Amino acid sequence: MNSLTWRNFPFIFIALPVFVVALLFPGTITGLGAAAILALYTFLSPKNGILLLLLYFPTRPFLIEINPSLKIAGDLIILAAFANVAWIAIRNKDFKSLFQFQIFEWAFFGFLAVGAISAFITGVDLGSIIFQIRAFVITYLVYFVVKRLDITKEDILKFLWTTFVMAIVLSLHGLVEKMSLRSYLMPEKWVGRSLSYNNRVRIYGLIDNPNVLSVYLSLAVMLTIYLKQLVASKTKLILTIGIILMLGVITLTYSRGTWIGFVIALAVYLAVSKNWRRAGNIFVAAVLSIILINIPVTQATNYFKNAGFGENIPRNLSPDDPGGNQPSDEERRMRETFEMSTVELSKTTGRLFIVTKGFEIFKDHPVIGTGFATFGDSAAKGNGSPIYADYGIEHNIYSDNQYIQIIAQTGTAGVVLFAVFLLGMLFFLWKKRKDTSLATAVLAVLIGVYVVGVLYNIWEDKTFTTYFFMMLAAITHGIQYKRWGKNESPSSH
């Protein structure tokens, strides 16, 4: 590990026993106690504490399914790191450092203000407004904190290795989920969950969402490719095998939006870096992932399914299951991507319906929209919206489209400010591309995410935003990754 040993990962040995106790003895006291212990550790050791998030967010849905009180752990970890940074600045009388922001940060703050003010005017209760602001702000604080910490190359290696190990764990678990027909290593509620025949083919993982899992593993692939540049030759083979495994699981999530974003990000990376050899290696790994992972796992799953494996496990049946002698779930998932019946369904209940309603709301509220917690965001999904009855929206929908949500909720003012936020980060990364080669990779990721935002509420995804803001903060530090020598220890600088 380039001079890293297990002693360099104390946060893992803190987190594992804490989580195990909270899971073995689920309850409010153990859950809140675990969150408090991790927060205290973060305040005392903020750099290691921030790395706890790499263990927590990719497994958060699983953790809170077993012990709901662990839901607050991520927030407390981030707030503890923020408190440490603020305390040090106050102690050193360096107040100015707490208020140094990039243009894209100011635009982000303006966007939050527009959404909050508009929601207040619409009549949204204060709790829902705070809930949605928290959804956007909590992982931005990771950027605020990390760019103010003394990040070293050893910290970057710890970040990369932790990501690789966690991605392998989630990938292996995903294969078990797939081949066991969602019956092994899953919470009981997940085993019995009703899934449409269009979704039951997909790997949900410990992250409990195939789209989020696919985004997470795509980031992990990118970071593992980066890690390969920093390790000895004998370790590169292990990382290559890991990349093939991750890519295989990505294909088994059947996350079409992430596939599109991944291809676009790769194309942008090639156009900027002109690293054609690396592109060839990624293509070969992708082909091998289909041959060595996707096809064998799919065949094994169908074998177990035809053999009646898991039939004795009680499950809720999906009302749209066609039953009978039908094509495999995998075939249906791919075939129905562009079928007219799927498009028509979307017009009445799915994404097209949501987009239509979003523009209808925008026409009525074109300046600052209807505000946070009114249309398709986390708060509206959980608490309802005061405007749904007026627009014939019968359910607490999730927009699955970041842009229509912003258009409806914040109007022209919010759209402009959010555009400055997104494009400001793009220009910032473009300027930094000659300082560190990581900037080129993150720039490509950002452009890919522009596209993914059409299909997911990507900026509310805590796993993605935690990673993105960590990488953006590292680039702000300008660490010269590309200048590491093969035999050079990161701690030697």
C-alpha positions as CSV (number, residue, x, y, z in Angstrom):
1,M,0.0,0.0,0.0
2,N,2.9,2.4,-0.6
3,S,4.0,2.3,3.1
4,L,0.4,2.2,4.5
5,T,-0.4,-0.5,7.0
6,W,-3.5,-1.4,9.0
7,R,-2.4,1.1,11.6
8,N,-3.2,3.9,9.1
9,F,-6.9,3.0,9.1
10,P,-7.9,3.5,12.8
11,F,-11.3,4.7,11.7
12,I,-12.2,1.2,10.5
13,F,-11.4,-0.3,13.8
14,I,-13.5,2.3,15.5
15,A,-16.5,2.0,13.2
16,L,-16.7,-1.8,12.9
17,P,-17.3,-2.7,16.6
18,V,-19.6,0.3,17.0
19,F,-21.8,-0.7,14.1
20,V,-21.8,-4.3,15.0
21,V,-23.0,-3.6,18.5
22,A,-25.7,-1.3,17.2
23,L,-26.9,-4.0,14.7
24,L,-26.7,-6.9,17.2
25,F,-28.6,-4.9,19.8
26,P,-30.9,-2.7,17.7
27,G,-32.6,0.1,19.7
28,T,-32.6,3.8,20.2
29,I,-30.0,3.8,22.9
30,T,-27.4,1.7,20.9
31,G,-28.1,3.6,17.7
32,L,-27.8,7.1,19.2
33,G,-24.8,5.9,21.3
34,A,-23.1,4.7,18.2
35,A,-23.7,7.9,16.4
36,A,-22.4,9.9,19.4
37,I,-19.2,7.8,19.6
38,L,-18.5,8.3,15.9
39,A,-19.2,12.0,16.2
40,L,-16.9,12.4,19.2
41,Y,-14.1,10.5,17.4
42,T,-14.6,12.8,14.3
43,F,-14.3,15.9,16.4
44,L,-11.0,14.7,17.9
45,S,-9.7,13.3,14.6
46,P,-11.6,15.1,11.8
47,K,-9.6,13.6,8.8
48,N,-10.2,10.0,10.0
49,G,-13.7,10.9,11.0
50,I,-14.6,12.2,7.5
51,L,-13.4,8.8,6.1
52,L,-16.0,7.1,8.3
53,L,-18.5,8.5,5.8
54,L,-17.0,6.2,3.1
55,L,-18.1,3.3,5.3
56,Y,-21.4,4.7,6.4
57,F,-23.2,6.2,3.4
58,P,-22.8,3.2,1.0
59,T,-24.4,1.0,3.7
60,R,-26.7,3.5,5.3
61,P,-30.0,2.0,4.0
62,F,-29.0,-1.4,5.4
63,L,-27.8,0.0,8.7
64,I,-31.0,2.0,9.4
65,E,-33.2,-0.9,8.3
66,I,-31.7,-2.9,11.2
67,N,-31.4,0.1,13.6
68,P,-33.3,3.2,12.5
69,S,-31.5,5.3,15.1
70,L,-28.4,5.1,13.0
71,K,-30.0,7.4,10.6
72,I,-28.5,10.4,12.3
73,A,-24.9,9.1,12.4
74,G,-23.8,10.7,9.1
75,D,-25.2,14.1,10.0
76,L,-23.4,14.0,13.4
77,I,-20.1,13.0,11.8
78,I,-20.2,15.9,9.4
79,L,-21.3,18.4,12.0
80,A,-18.6,17.2,14.3
81,A,-16.0,17.8,11.6
82,F,-17.5,21.2,10.9
83,A,-17.4,22.0,14.6
84,N,-13.7,21.1,14.8
85,V,-12.8,23.3,11.8
86,A,-14.8,26.2,13.3
87,W,-13.3,25.8,16.7
88,I,-9.7,25.8,15.4
89,A,-10.5,29.0,13.3
90,I,-12.0,30.7,16.4
91,R,-9.2,29.6,18.7
92,N,-6.6,31.0,16.2
93,K,-8.7,34.1,15.6
94,D,-8.8,33.2,11.9
95,F,-12.4,34.1,11.3
96,K,-11.8,35.1,7.7
97,S,-10.9,31.5,6.7
98,L,-14.5,30.5,7.5
99,F,-15.9,32.9,5.0
100,Q,-13.7,32.3,2.0
101,F,-16.0,30.9,-0.8
102,Q,-15.8,30.2,-4.5
103,I,-18.3,31.8,-6.8
104,F,-20.1,28.5,-7.2
105,E,-20.5,28.3,-3.4
106,W,-22.2,31.8,-3.3
107,A,-24.5,30.7,-6.1
108,F,-25.4,27.5,-4.1
109,F,-26.2,29.7,-1.1
110,G,-28.4,31.9,-3.3
111,F,-30.2,28.9,-4.6
112,L,-30.9,27.7,-1.1
113,A,-32.3,31.1,-0.1
114,V,-34.6,31.2,-3.1
115,G,-36.0,27.8,-2.4
116,A,-36.5,28.6,1.3
117,I,-38.1,32.0,0.8
118,S,-40.4,30.7,-2.0
119,A,-41.5,27.7,0.2
120,F,-42.3,30.1,3.1
121,I,-44.5,32.2,0.8
122,T,-46.3,29.0,-0.5
123,G,-47.1,28.0,3.1
124,V,-44.7,25.1,3.6
125,D,-44.2,24.3,7.2
126,L,-40.8,25.3,8.6
127,G,-39.8,21.7,9.5
128,S,-40.2,20.6,5.8
129,I,-38.1,23.6,4.6
130,I,-35.3,22.8,7.0
131,F,-35.5,19.1,6.1
132,Q,-34.9,19.9,2.4
133,I,-32.2,22.5,3.0
134,R,-30.4,19.8,5.1
135,A,-30.7,17.4,2.2
136,F,-28.7,19.8,0.0
137,V,-26.4,21.3,2.6
138,I,-25.2,18.4,4.7
139,T,-22.7,16.9,2.2
140,Y,-21.7,20.4,1.0
141,L,-20.3,20.8,4.5
142,V,-17.9,17.9,3.6
143,Y,-16.4,20.2,1.0
144,F,-16.4,23.1,3.4
145,V,-14.5,21.0,6.0
146,V,-12.1,19.0,3.8
147,K,-10.8,22.1,1.9
148,R,-9.9,23.6,5.3
149,L,-8.0,20.5,6.6
150,D,-4.4,19.7,6.1
151,I,-4.8,17.0,3.5
152,T,-1.7,14.9,2.7
153,K,-1.0,12.3,0.1
154,E,-1.3,9.6,2.8
155,D,-4.9,10.8,3.4
156,I,-5.6,10.5,-0.3
157,L,-4.3,6.9,-0.4
158,K,-6.4,6.0,2.6
159,F,-9.4,7.5,0.8
160,L,-8.7,5.4,-2.3
161,W,-8.1,2.2,-0.5
162,T,-11.1,2.5,1.7
163,T,-13.2,3.1,-1.4
164,F,-11.8,0.1,-3.2
165,V,-12.4,-2.3,-0.3
166,M,-15.9,-1.0,0.3
167,A,-16.7,-1.3,-3.4
168,I,-15.5,-4.9,-3.4
169,V,-17.7,-5.7,-0.3
170,L,-20.8,-4.2,-1.9
171,S,-20.1,-5.9,-5.3
172,L,-19.7,-9.4,-3.7
173,H,-22.8,-8.8,-1.6
174,G,-24.6,-7.8,-4.8
175,L,-23.7,-11.1,-6.5
176,V,-25.0,-13.0,-3.5
177,E,-28.2,-11.0,-3.6
178,K,-28.6,-11.7,-7.3
179,M,-27.9,-15.4,-7.3
180,S,-29.9,-16.1,-4.1
181,L,-32.9,-14.3,-5.6
182,R,-32.7,-11.7,-2.9
183,S,-32.9,-14.3,-0.1
184,Y,-29.4,-14.3,1.5
185,L,-27.7,-11.6,3.5
186,M,-30.7,-9.3,3.3
187,P,-33.0,-7.8,6.0
188,E,-36.2,-9.7,6.2
189,K,-38.2,-6.7,5.0
190,W,-36.1,-6.5,1.9
191,V,-36.5,-10.2,1.2
192,G,-40.3,-10.0,1.2
193,R,-40.4,-6.7,-0.7
194,S,-42.7,-6.4,-3.7
195,L,-40.7,-5.6,-6.9
196,S,-42.0,-5.3,-10.4
197,Y,-40.8,-7.8,-12.9
198,N,-38.9,-4.9,-14.5
199,N,-36.9,-4.3,-11.3
200,R,-36.5,-7.6,-9.6
201,V,-33.7,-8.5,-12.1
202,R,-31.6,-5.6,-10.8
203,I,-29.1,-5.7,-8.0
204,Y,-30.1,-3.3,-5.2
205,G,-27.2,-4.0,-2.8
206,L,-26.6,-2.8,0.7
207,I,-27.3,0.7,-0.7
208,D,-30.8,-0.5,-1.5
209,N,-31.1,1.3,-4.8
210,P,-29.7,0.0,-8.2
211,N,-29.2,3.5,-9.6
212,V,-27.3,4.7,-6.5
213,L,-25.3,1.5,-6.4
214,S,-24.4,1.9,-10.1
215,V,-23.3,5.6,-9.5
216,Y,-21.3,4.6,-6.5
217,L,-19.5,1.7,-8.3
218,S,-18.8,4.0,-11.3
219,L,-17.0,6.4,-9.0
220,A,-15.2,3.5,-7.4
221,V,-14.0,2.3,-10.8
222,M,-12.6,5.7,-11.6
223,L,-10.8,6.0,-8.3
224,T,-9.4,2.5,-8.5
225,I,-8.0,3.3,-12.0
226,Y,-6.4,6.2,-10.3
227,L,-5.1,4.1,-7.4
228,K,-3.4,1.8,-9.9
229,Q,-1.0,4.6,-10.8
230,L,0.2,4.8,-7.2
231,V,0.9,1.1,-6.3
232,A,3.5,-1.5,-7.1
233,S,3.1,-3.7,-10.1
234,K,2.1,-6.8,-8.1
235,T,-0.8,-4.9,-6.6
236,K,-2.1,-3.7,-9.9
237,L,-3.4,-7.2,-10.8
238,I,-5.6,-7.2,-7.6
239,L,-7.0,-3.8,-8.5
240,T,-7.7,-4.8,-12.1
241,I,-9.7,-7.9,-10.9
242,G,-11.6,-5.5,-8.6
243,I,-12.4,-3.2,-11.5
244,I,-13.7,-6.1,-13.6
245,L,-15.9,-7.2,-10.7
246,M,-17.3,-3.7,-10.2
247,L,-18.0,-3.2,-13.8
248,G,-19.8,-6.6,-13.9
249,V,-22.1,-5.5,-11.0
250,I,-22.7,-2.2,-12.7
251,T,-24.1,-4.1,-15.7
252,L,-26.3,-6.1,-13.4
253,T,-27.9,-3.0,-11.9
254,Y,-29.4,-2.3,-15.3
255,S,-29.1,1.4,-14.5
256,R,-29.5,2.8,-17.9
257,G,-29.1,6.4,-16.9
258,T,-25.8,5.6,-15.1
259,W,-24.6,3.7,-18.2
260,I,-25.2,6.8,-20.3
261,G,-23.5,9.1,-17.8
262,F,-20.5,6.7,-17.6
263,V,-20.0,6.7,-21.3
264,I,-20.3,10.5,-21.6
265,A,-17.9,10.9,-18.7
266,L,-15.4,8.6,-20.4
267,A,-15.8,10.4,-23.7
268,V,-15.1,13.8,-22.0
269,Y,-12.1,12.3,-20.1
270,L,-10.6,11.1,-23.4
271,A,-11.2,14.4,-25.1
272,V,-9.5,16.3,-22.4
273,S,-6.7,13.9,-21.3
274,K,-6.1,12.2,-24.7
275,N,-5.2,9.1,-22.7
276,W,-6.3,6.6,-25.4
277,R,-4.4,3.7,-23.8
278,R,-6.4,4.0,-20.6
279,A,-9.6,4.1,-22.6
280,G,-8.6,0.8,-24.2
281,N,-7.9,-0.8,-20.9
282,I,-11.4,0.3,-19.6
283,F,-13.0,-1.1,-22.7
284,V,-11.2,-4.5,-22.3
285,A,-12.2,-4.6,-18.6
286,A,-15.8,-3.8,-19.5
287,V,-15.9,-6.7,-22.1
288,L,-14.3,-9.1,-19.5
289,S,-16.8,-8.0,-16.9
290,I,-19.7,-9.1,-19.2
291,I,-17.9,-12.4,-20.1
292,L,-16.7,-13.3,-16.6
293,I,-19.3,-11.7,-14.3
294,N,-22.6,-10.7,-16.1
295,I,-23.2,-13.8,-18.2
296,P,-22.2,-16.5,-15.6
297,V,-24.1,-14.8,-12.8
298,T,-27.2,-14.3,-14.9
299,Q,-27.1,-18.0,-16.0
300,A,-26.5,-19.2,-12.4
301,T,-29.4,-17.0,-11.2
302,N,-31.7,-18.5,-13.9
303,Y,-30.6,-22.0,-12.9
304,F,-31.4,-21.4,-9.2
305,K,-34.7,-19.8,-10.2
306,N,-35.7,-22.7,-12.4
307,A,-34.7,-25.2,-9.7
308,G,-37.2,-23.5,-7.4
309,F,-34.6,-22.0,-5.1
310,G,-36.2,-19.5,-2.7
311,E,-39.8,-20.4,-3.5
312,N,-40.5,-21.2,0.1
313,I,-39.6,-17.7,1.2
314,P,-42.8,-15.5,1.7
315,R,-42.8,-12.6,-0.7
316,N,-45.3,-9.9,-1.6
317,L,-46.3,-10.4,-5.2
318,S,-46.1,-7.5,-7.6
319,P,-49.4,-6.6,-9.2
320,D,-47.8,-6.2,-12.7
321,D,-46.1,-9.6,-12.7
322,P,-47.3,-11.2,-16.0
323,G,-46.6,-14.7,-14.8
324,G,-46.7,-17.7,-17.1
325,N,-44.0,-18.6,-19.7
326,Q,-42.5,-15.2,-20.2
327,P,-39.0,-14.0,-21.4
328,S,-36.4,-13.7,-18.7
329,D,-36.5,-10.6,-16.5
330,E,-33.2,-9.5,-18.0
331,E,-34.6,-9.7,-21.5
332,R,-37.7,-7.7,-20.5
333,R,-35.7,-5.0,-18.8
334,M,-33.6,-4.3,-21.9
335,R,-36.4,-4.7,-24.4
336,E,-38.8,-2.4,-22.6
337,T,-36.3,0.5,-22.4
338,F,-37.7,2.1,-25.5
339,E,-41.0,0.3,-26.1
340,M,-44.0,2.5,-26.8
341,S,-46.0,1.0,-23.9
342,T,-43.3,2.0,-21.5
343,V,-43.3,5.6,-22.9
344,E,-47.1,5.8,-22.6
345,L,-47.0,4.6,-19.0
346,S,-44.4,7.2,-18.3
347,K,-46.7,9.9,-19.7
348,T,-49.4,9.0,-17.2
349,T,-47.5,8.0,-14.0
350,G,-43.8,8.2,-14.7
351,R,-41.1,10.7,-15.6
352,L,-42.9,12.3,-18.5
353,F,-45.9,12.9,-16.3
354,I,-43.6,14.6,-13.7
355,V,-41.9,16.8,-16.3
356,T,-45.3,17.9,-17.6
357,K,-46.6,18.8,-14.2
358,G,-43.3,20.5,-13.4
359,F,-43.6,22.9,-16.3
360,E,-47.3,23.5,-15.5
361,I,-46.2,24.6,-12.0
362,F,-43.4,26.7,-13.5
363,K,-45.9,28.6,-15.8
364,D,-47.9,29.5,-12.7
365,H,-44.9,30.5,-10.7
366,P,-42.1,31.6,-13.1
367,V,-40.0,33.9,-10.9
368,I,-39.1,31.9,-7.8
369,G,-41.3,28.8,-8.1
370,T,-43.2,27.2,-5.3
371,G,-40.3,26.5,-3.0
372,F,-38.6,23.5,-1.4
373,A,-40.7,20.6,-0.2
374,T,-43.4,21.3,-2.8
375,F,-42.5,19.1,-5.8
376,G,-40.7,15.9,-6.1
377,D,-37.9,16.3,-3.6
378,S,-37.1,14.4,-0.4
379,A,-39.2,16.6,1.8
380,A,-42.2,16.5,-0.4
381,K,-41.9,12.7,-0.8
382,G,-41.8,12.2,3.0
383,N,-44.2,14.9,4.2
384,G,-46.5,15.7,1.3
385,S,-46.9,19.0,-0.6
386,P,-49.4,21.8,-0.2
387,I,-49.7,22.2,-4.0
388,Y,-50.3,18.6,-5.1
389,A,-54.1,18.7,-4.8
390,D,-54.1,21.9,-7.0
391,Y,-52.3,20.1,-9.8
392,G,-53.9,16.7,-9.7
393,I,-50.9,14.9,-8.2
394,E,-52.3,12.1,-6.2
395,H,-49.1,10.6,-4.7
396,N,-46.1,11.9,-2.9
397,I,-43.9,11.5,-6.0
398,Y,-40.1,11.6,-6.3
399,S,-39.2,13.6,-9.4
400,D,-36.3,11.4,-10.6
401,N,-35.2,14.5,-12.5
402,Q,-33.1,17.1,-10.7
403,Y,-33.8,19.8,-13.2
404,I,-37.6,19.7,-13.4
405,Q,-37.6,19.7,-9.6
406,I,-35.5,22.9,-9.5
407,I,-37.5,24.5,-12.3
408,A,-40.8,24.0,-10.5
409,Q,-39.5,24.7,-7.0
410,T,-37.3,27.7,-7.6
411,G,-38.4,29.2,-10.9
412,T,-36.1,31.3,-13.1
413,A,-34.1,32.7,-10.2
414,G,-33.3,29.3,-8.8
415,V,-32.5,27.9,-12.3
416,V,-30.0,30.7,-12.9
417,L,-28.3,30.3,-9.5
418,F,-28.1,26.5,-9.8
419,A,-26.7,26.8,-13.3
420,V,-24.0,29.1,-11.9
421,F,-23.3,26.5,-9.2
422,L,-22.9,23.7,-11.8
423,L,-21.0,25.7,-14.4
424,G,-18.9,27.4,-11.8
425,M,-17.6,24.0,-10.6
426,L,-16.9,23.1,-14.2
427,F,-14.8,26.2,-14.9
428,F,-13.0,25.7,-11.5
429,L,-12.1,22.1,-12.5
430,W,-11.1,23.3,-16.0
431,K,-8.6,25.8,-14.5
432,K,-7.3,23.2,-12.1
433,R,-6.7,20.5,-14.7
434,K,-3.0,21.4,-15.1
435,D,-2.4,21.5,-11.4
436,T,-3.6,17.9,-10.8
437,S,-4.7,15.2,-13.2
438,L,-7.5,14.3,-10.8
439,A,-9.2,17.5,-11.9
440,T,-9.7,16.1,-15.4
441,A,-11.3,12.9,-14.1
442,V,-13.7,14.9,-11.7
443,L,-14.5,17.3,-14.6
444,A,-15.5,14.3,-16.7
445,V,-17.6,12.9,-13.8
446,L,-19.4,16.3,-13.4
447,I,-20.3,16.4,-17.1
448,G,-21.6,12.9,-16.9
449,V,-23.6,13.8,-13.8
450,Y,-25.2,16.7,-15.8
451,V,-26.8,14.0,-17.9
452,V,-27.6,11.7,-15.0
453,G,-29.5,14.6,-13.4
454,V,-32.1,14.2,-16.1
455,L,-33.0,10.8,-14.7
456,Y,-32.2,11.0,-11.0
457,N,-32.2,13.5,-8.1
458,I,-28.5,13.1,-8.1
459,W,-27.6,16.1,-5.9
460,E,-29.7,14.7,-3.1
461,D,-27.8,11.4,-3.2
462,K,-25.6,11.5,-0.1
463,T,-23.2,8.8,-1.4
464,F,-22.4,10.6,-4.7
465,T,-22.3,14.1,-3.2
466,T,-20.0,13.0,-0.3
467,Y,-17.5,11.6,-2.8
468,F,-17.8,14.4,-5.2
469,F,-17.3,17.1,-2.6
470,M,-14.4,15.2,-1.1
471,M,-12.7,15.0,-4.5
472,L,-13.5,18.7,-5.3
473,A,-11.9,19.7,-1.9
474,A,-8.8,17.6,-2.7
475,I,-8.5,19.4,-6.0
476,T,-8.8,22.7,-4.2
477,H,-5.7,21.7,-2.2
478,G,-3.9,21.1,-5.5
479,I,-2.0,18.0,-4.5
480,Q,0.2,16.9,-7.4
481,Y,-0.9,13.3,-7.8
482,K,0.6,13.0,-11.3
483,R,4.1,13.7,-9.9
484,W,4.3,10.8,-7.5
485,G,7.1,8.5,-8.4
486,K,6.7,4.7,-8.5
487,N,8.9,4.2,-5.4
488,E,7.8,7.3,-3.7
489,S,6.0,7.2,-0.4
490,P,3.2,9.7,0.0
491,S,4.4,10.6,3.4
492,S,7.8,11.6,2.1
493,H,6.5,14.9,0.9
